Amino acid sequence: MENLIKVNNIYKTYELDGKKINALNGVSLDIMHGEFTAIEGPSGSGKSTLMNILGCLDTPTSGTYFLDGEDVSGMREKKLTRIRNRTIGFIFQSFNLISGCSALENVELPLIYRKVDKAKRRRMAEEALERVGLSDRMHHLPAQMSGGQQQRVAIARAIAAKPPIILADEPTGNLDPESGRAVMDILRELNKEGKTVILITHDRKIAFSAGRIIRLEAGRIAESEKAEAV
C-alpha cells in the first residue's frame, strides 16, 4: 500500500482570551490507501482538531499535510472545498440531516453541490441507501426514523459519490449499542471494499474495530498500535 495521507510535524495554535492554546503539538503520521485507522483520545486531546485538518476543514499553523501526494497545508478555502467534495465523505455524531427533507433528498444534497444531473444523482442516492439497508425508508423524513436509521442515511450521503476516504467523527456516539454495532459493521465492509476509513472516537472499544489505533494525548501522539477488529 502507498501513502494516501502524510502529515509531518503539524502544529495548530488558537487564541482564546488573548492566550495561545496549542491544540496539536508536532503530530506526524502516515495513513495508507485502504487502511482503517482509529484516532482515539479523551476530550481535549486534539483529535477533533486533527480530524478537521485531515478532512481539509482547517489548515495547520505549521507543518505539512500531503493528501494523495498534494500539499494541502496552506491551501485557500476554495481549493480545499473542491478537494473535500471530490475526496472525502463525512459522517458526524449528530447526523446533520435536514429535517424537512426525505432520506433520499438528504443523500442527494451533496451531489447537487457537485453538479451531478438529476437522473444520475437520484440513481446514486438510491444505490447508496440500498447499500446501507434503507431501500424501504427512502421517502421517510428524519423524524420518522430511529437514530440508527438516521446515521445510516448519513453514511449513505457520505458514500453516494464514492469518495476514496470516509472520515467518521464519533459515528456511534448518539446510538444504542445495537445500532452502533450495525454502523461499525458498515464501516468495516466499506473498508473491505477498498475505502480508506478514518474513525475519530473517545471510546477505546470502538477504536478496536479499526486495523490501527493512534492515541492522542495533549495534542501529541502518545501511542500507535495495530488492532484486531472486534
C-alpha positions in Angstrom: 0.0 0.0 0.0 1.1 3.6 -0.7 0.7 6.7 1.5 -2.6 8.4 1.0 -2.1 10.8 3.9 1.3 12.1 5.1 1.3 14.5 8.0 4.6 15.9 9.2 5.2 17.9 12.4 1.8 19.5 12.4 1.1 22.3 15.0 -2.2 24.0 15.5 -2.5 27.1 17.7 -5.6 29.0 18.7 -6.0 32.2 20.6 -8.6 32.4 23.3 -9.0 35.4 25.6 -5.6 36.6 24.5 -3.9 33.3 25.4 -2.4 30.9 22.9 -3.7 27.3 23.1 -1.7 24.6 21.4 -4.3 22.0 20.2 -1.7 20.0 18.2 2.0 19.8 19.2 4.1 18.3 16.4 1.9 15.5 15.1 3.3 13.3 12.4 1.6 10.3 10.9 1.1 8.3 7.7 -2.2 6.6 6.6 -2.0 4.2 3.7 -4.6 3.6 0.9 -7.2 1.2 2.1 -6.3 1.4 5.8 -8.8 1.6 8.6 -7.3 3.9 11.2 -8.9 5.0 14.5 -7.8 8.2 16.1 -8.6 7.9 19.8 -8.2 10.0 22.9 -10.0 11.9 25.7 -11.8 15.2 25.4 -9.2 17.9 24.8 -6.6 15.6 23.3 -6.6 17.3 19.9 -8.5 14.6 18.0 -11.2 16.9 16.7 -8.6 19.4 15.6 -6.6 16.7 13.8 -9.9 15.5 12.2 -10.6 19.0 10.9 -7.1 19.2 9.3 -7.2 15.6 7.8 -10.7 16.4 6.5 -9.5 19.7 4.9 -11.9 21.6 7.1 -9.0 23.6 8.6 -5.3 24.1 7.9 -2.3 23.8 10.3 -0.5 26.7 11.9 2.7 25.0 10.8 3.9 21.7 9.4 2.9 19.9 6.2 -0.1 17.8 5.1 0.1 15.8 1.8 -3.1 14.3 0.7 -2.6 11.8 -2.1 0.7 13.5 -3.0 -0.7 17.0 -3.0 0.3 19.6 -0.3 -2.9 20.9 1.1 -1.3 22.6 4.2 -1.7 26.2 3.1 -4.5 25.9 0.5 -7.2 28.5 0.3 -10.8 27.5 1.3 -12.0 27.4 -2.3 -9.4 24.7 -3.3 -10.0 22.9 0.0 -13.7 22.7 -0.7 -13.1 21.2 -4.1 -10.8 18.6 -2.6 -13.3 17.8 0.2 -16.1 17.3 -2.3 -14.0 15.1 -4.5 -12.1 13.0 -2.0 -13.8 12.8 1.5 -17.2 11.5 2.7 -18.0 12.8 6.2 -20.1 11.1 8.9 -20.8 13.0 12.1 -22.1 12.1 15.5 -25.1 14.4 15.2 -26.2 13.0 11.8 -26.6 16.6 10.3 -29.7 15.7 8.3 -32.1 18.3 7.1 -35.4 17.7 8.9 -37.7 18.8 6.1 -36.0 16.6 3.5 -36.6 12.9 3.0 -33.7 10.4 3.3 -33.4 10.4 -0.5 -33.3 14.2 -0.7 -30.7 14.3 2.1 -28.4 11.9 0.3 -28.9 13.8 -3.0 -27.9 17.2 -1.5 -24.1 17.0 -1.7 -24.5 15.5 -5.3 -26.4 18.7 -6.2 -23.3 20.7 -5.0 -21.2 18.5 -7.2 -23.5 19.5 -10.2 -24.5 15.9 -10.8 -27.5 15.8 -13.1 -30.9 15.0 -11.6 -31.4 11.5 -13.0 -27.9 10.4 -12.2 -27.9 11.8 -8.6 -31.3 10.1 -7.9 -29.8 6.8 -9.0 -26.6 7.3 -7.0 -28.6 8.2 -3.9 -30.9 5.2 -4.3 -28.0 2.9 -4.6 -26.3 4.4 -1.5 -29.5 3.9 0.6 -29.9 0.4 -0.7 -26.2 -0.2 0.3 -27.0 0.7 3.9 -30.2 -1.3 4.1 -32.7 1.6 3.8 -34.4 0.9 0.5 -37.7 0.9 2.3 -37.1 4.2 4.1 -36.1 6.4 1.1 -39.1 8.7 1.4 -39.2 9.0 5.2 -38.3 12.2 7.0 -35.5 12.0 9.7 -38.2 12.4 12.4 -39.8 9.2 11.1 -36.7 7.2 11.6 -34.7 5.8 14.6 -31.3 7.2 15.5 -29.6 4.2 13.9 -31.5 4.7 10.7 -30.7 8.4 10.6 -27.0 7.5 10.9 -27.3 5.1 8.1 -28.8 7.9 6.0 -25.7 10.0 6.9 -23.5 7.1 5.8 -25.4 6.8 2.5 -24.9 10.5 2.0 -21.1 10.2 2.7 -20.6 7.3 0.2 -23.0 8.2 -2.6 -20.3 9.9 -4.6 -17.9 7.1 -4.0 -15.1 9.1 -2.3 -11.9 7.2 -1.5 -11.8 8.4 2.1 -14.5 8.1 4.8 -14.0 10.3 7.8 -16.3 9.3 10.7 -16.4 11.5 13.7 -17.8 9.7 16.8 -20.4 7.9 14.5 -21.8 5.8 17.3 -21.9 8.5 20.0 -25.6 9.1 19.8 -26.7 5.4 19.2 -27.7 2.5 21.3 -25.2 -0.4 21.4 -27.1 -2.5 18.7 -27.3 0.4 16.3 -23.7 1.3 17.0 -22.6 -2.2 16.1 -24.6 -2.0 12.8 -22.8 1.3 11.9 -19.4 -0.2 12.6 -20.2 -3.3 10.5 -21.0 -0.9 7.6 -17.7 0.9 8.1 -15.8 -2.4 8.2 -17.5 -3.5 5.0 -16.6 -0.2 3.2 -13.0 -0.7 4.3 -13.0 -4.3 2.9 -14.2 -2.8 -0.4 -11.2 -0.6 -0.5 -12.2 2.6 1.2 -9.8 4.3 3.5 -11.7 4.8 6.8 -10.6 7.2 9.5 -12.5 6.9 12.7 -12.4 9.6 15.4 -13.5 8.3 18.8 -13.0 8.6 22.6 -14.1 5.0 23.1 -11.2 2.5 23.0 -13.6 -0.4 22.5 -14.9 1.3 19.3 -11.3 2.1 18.3 -10.5 -1.7 18.2 -12.8 -2.0 15.2 -10.0 -0.5 13.2 -6.8 -2.0 11.9 -4.7 0.5 13.7 -5.2 2.8 16.7 -3.5 6.2 17.1 -3.9 7.6 20.6 -3.7 11.3 21.1 -2.9 13.0 24.5 -2.4 16.7 25.0 -2.0 17.3 21.2 0.6 14.6 20.7 0.6 11.0 19.5 1.1 9.0 22.7 0.7 5.6 21.1 0.3 3.9 17.7 -0.6 0.2 17.6 -2.1 -2.5 15.5 -5.6 -3.5 16.5 -7.6 -6.6 15.8 -11.2 -5.9 14.7 -13.8 -7.0 17.2 
